[in-house]
């Protein structure tokens, strides 16, 4: 939520929490508020979403990515992630290794059934380019991402509708794990509430 001058100068980088109401109020209002895959790791996702929404000017945009609620699968992932963050370092290593092995073996079998090369080299190259990190760090990022909160799209719609927003863009991850991506526009007649 930092203002940027057209020349690229004028950046203001600060350390703060979206859950700190006074800090968020001190930032002011913005044309674009962007929080991609962060609010669901606060352990207070709905409060974080509320405070982020309040930082948007009327007519402005709120771009967020929130983990999709997969029911039982989400509960199982929450348990894995919670176990990971509480475990000693060696156990963490084993958890990440196990999760990685499970998904790589499953993917190799799927590629084999589709008569493709079962080795993951191309998938790893693509993932590294998209995520900007090694396969190992990508796994650690996923397995260790706790707190872990989820929401169904209609829950996000309803919540932000009550905050004065209209959905502009939605890209879902379907039934898979991952984030649904939203862009909302704040209605121009929405009062600037504190």
C-alpha positions as CSV (number, residue, x, y, z in Angstrom):
1,X,0.0,0.0,0.0
2,X,2.9,2.3,-0.7
3,X,2.4,5.3,-3.0
4,X,4.7,5.4,-6.0
5,X,5.6,8.4,-8.0
6,X,5.3,7.9,-11.8
7,X,9.1,8.0,-12.2
8,X,9.5,5.1,-9.8
9,X,10.9,7.3,-7.1
10,X,9.1,8.1,-3.9
11,X,8.7,4.6,-2.5
12,X,8.0,4.4,1.1
13,X,8.8,1.0,2.6
14,X,7.6,0.4,6.2
15,X,7.2,-2.6,8.4
16,X,3.7,-3.0,9.8
17,X,0.8,-5.3,10.4
18,X,-2.5,-5.4,8.6
19,X,-4.0,-6.3,12.0
20,X,-2.8,-3.1,13.6
21,X,-5.8,-0.9,13.2
22,X,-4.0,2.3,14.2
23,X,-1.2,1.6,11.8
24,X,-3.6,0.8,8.9
25,X,-5.5,4.0,9.5
26,X,-2.3,6.0,9.5
27,X,-1.5,4.9,5.9
28,X,-4.5,6.6,4.4
29,X,-6.6,5.5,1.4
30,X,-5.4,4.2,-1.9
31,X,-6.5,3.6,-5.5
32,X,-5.2,0.0,-5.3
33,X,-4.7,-2.2,-2.3
34,X,-3.0,-5.5,-3.2
35,X,-2.6,-8.4,-0.8
36,X,-1.7,-11.6,-2.7
37,X,-1.9,-14.7,-0.5
38,X,-1.2,-13.0,2.8
39,X,-4.4,-12.2,4.6
40,X,-5.2,-15.9,5.2
41,X,-1.9,-16.3,7.0
42,X,-2.7,-13.8,9.8
43,X,-4.8,-16.0,12.0
44,X,-7.5,-13.3,11.8
45,X,-8.3,-13.3,8.1
46,X,-11.7,-11.5,8.2
47,X,-10.3,-8.7,10.4
48,X,-7.3,-8.4,8.0
49,X,-9.6,-8.3,5.0
50,X,-11.7,-5.6,6.7
51,X,-8.7,-3.4,7.5
52,X,-7.3,-3.9,3.9
53,X,-10.7,-3.0,2.5
54,X,-10.9,0.2,4.6
55,X,-7.6,1.3,3.0
56,X,-9.3,1.5,-0.5
57,X,-10.6,4.8,-1.8
58,X,-14.1,4.9,-3.2
59,X,-13.7,3.8,-6.9
60,X,-10.5,2.0,-6.0
61,X,-9.6,-1.6,-6.3
62,X,-8.9,-4.4,-3.8
63,X,-6.9,-7.3,-5.2
64,X,-6.6,-10.3,-3.0
65,X,-5.9,-14.0,-3.2
66,X,-7.4,-16.2,-0.5
67,X,-7.1,-20.0,-0.1
68,X,-10.2,-21.8,-1.3
69,X,-12.1,-23.9,1.3
70,X,-12.0,-27.5,0.2
71,X,-13.7,-28.8,3.3
72,X,-12.0,-31.9,4.6
73,X,-8.9,-31.4,2.5
74,X,-8.4,-27.9,4.0
75,X,-8.8,-29.3,7.5
76,X,-6.2,-32.0,6.8
77,X,-3.8,-29.4,5.4
78,X,-4.3,-27.2,8.4
79,X,-3.3,-30.1,10.6
80,X,-0.2,-30.8,8.5
81,X,0.8,-27.2,8.6
82,X,0.2,-26.9,12.3
83,X,2.2,-30.0,13.0
84,X,5.0,-28.7,10.8
85,X,5.4,-25.4,12.6
86,X,5.4,-27.1,16.0
87,X,7.8,-29.9,15.1
88,X,11.6,-30.0,15.7
89,X,13.8,-29.2,12.6
90,X,14.5,-32.8,11.7
91,X,10.8,-33.7,11.8
92,X,10.0,-30.7,9.6
93,X,12.5,-32.0,7.1
94,X,10.7,-35.4,7.0
95,X,7.3,-33.8,6.7
96,X,8.4,-31.7,3.7
97,X,10.1,-34.7,2.1
98,X,7.0,-36.9,2.6
99,X,4.7,-34.3,1.1
100,X,7.0,-33.7,-1.8
101,X,7.5,-37.4,-2.5
102,X,3.7,-38.0,-2.4
103,X,3.0,-35.3,-4.9
104,X,5.9,-36.1,-7.2
105,X,5.0,-39.8,-7.3
106,X,1.4,-39.0,-8.0
107,X,2.4,-36.6,-10.8
108,X,4.8,-39.1,-12.3
109,X,2.0,-41.7,-12.5
110,X,-0.4,-39.2,-14.1
111,X,2.3,-38.3,-16.7
112,X,3.0,-42.0,-17.3
113,X,-0.7,-42.8,-17.9
114,X,-0.9,-39.9,-20.3
115,X,2.1,-41.3,-22.2
116,X,4.4,-38.4,-21.2
117,X,7.8,-38.4,-19.7
118,X,7.3,-39.3,-16.0
119,X,10.3,-37.2,-14.9
120,X,9.3,-33.8,-13.4
121,X,12.0,-31.7,-15.0
122,X,9.7,-29.6,-17.2
123,X,7.2,-29.1,-14.4
124,X,10.0,-28.1,-12.0
125,X,11.3,-25.6,-14.5
126,X,7.9,-24.1,-15.1
127,X,7.2,-23.9,-11.3
128,X,10.5,-22.2,-10.6
129,X,9.9,-19.6,-13.3
130,X,6.3,-18.9,-12.0
131,X,7.2,-18.9,-8.2
132,X,10.8,-17.7,-8.3
133,X,12.1,-20.3,-5.9
134,X,13.5,-23.8,-5.9
135,X,11.2,-26.8,-5.7
136,X,12.4,-27.5,-2.1
137,X,11.6,-23.9,-1.0
138,X,8.3,-24.0,-2.7
139,X,7.4,-27.1,-0.7
140,X,8.6,-25.6,2.5
141,X,6.5,-22.5,1.7
142,X,3.4,-24.6,1.2
143,X,3.8,-27.0,4.1
144,X,5.0,-24.4,6.5
145,X,2.3,-21.8,5.6
146,X,0.6,-21.6,9.0
147,X,-1.7,-20.0,10.2
148,X,-3.8,-21.3,7.4
149,X,-7.3,-20.0,6.8
150,X,-9.7,-20.6,3.9
151,X,-12.9,-19.3,2.5
152,X,-15.4,-20.1,-0.1
153,X,-15.9,-17.5,-2.9
154,X,-19.5,-16.7,-1.7
155,X,-18.1,-15.9,1.8
156,X,-15.6,-13.5,0.4
157,X,-18.3,-11.9,-1.9
158,X,-20.8,-11.5,1.0
159,X,-18.2,-10.0,3.3
160,X,-16.8,-7.5,0.9
161,X,-20.3,-6.6,-0.4
162,X,-21.2,-5.5,3.1
163,X,-18.0,-3.4,3.0
164,X,-19.2,-1.6,-0.1
165,X,-17.4,-3.6,-2.8
166,X,-18.5,-5.1,-6.1
167,X,-16.7,-8.0,-7.7
168,X,-14.7,-7.1,-10.8
169,X,-12.6,-10.2,-11.6
170,X,-12.6,-13.7,-10.2
171,X,-10.2,-16.5,-11.1
172,X,-10.8,-19.7,-9.1
173,X,-8.6,-22.6,-8.6
174,X,-11.5,-24.9,-9.2
175,X,-11.6,-27.9,-6.9
176,X,-7.8,-27.9,-6.4
177,X,-5.8,-26.5,-3.6
178,X,-4.6,-23.0,-3.9
179,X,-6.0,-19.5,-4.0
180,X,-9.0,-18.0,-5.5
181,X,-8.0,-14.6,-7.0
182,X,-10.3,-11.6,-6.7
183,X,-10.4,-8.0,-7.8
184,X,-13.1,-5.9,-6.1
185,X,-14.1,-2.3,-6.8
186,X,-15.1,-0.1,-3.9
187,X,-18.4,1.6,-4.7
188,X,-18.0,5.4,-5.1
189,X,-20.9,6.1,-2.7
190,X,-19.2,4.1,0.1
191,X,-18.4,6.3,3.1
192,X,-14.8,6.4,4.2
193,X,-15.3,4.6,7.5
194,X,-12.5,4.5,10.1
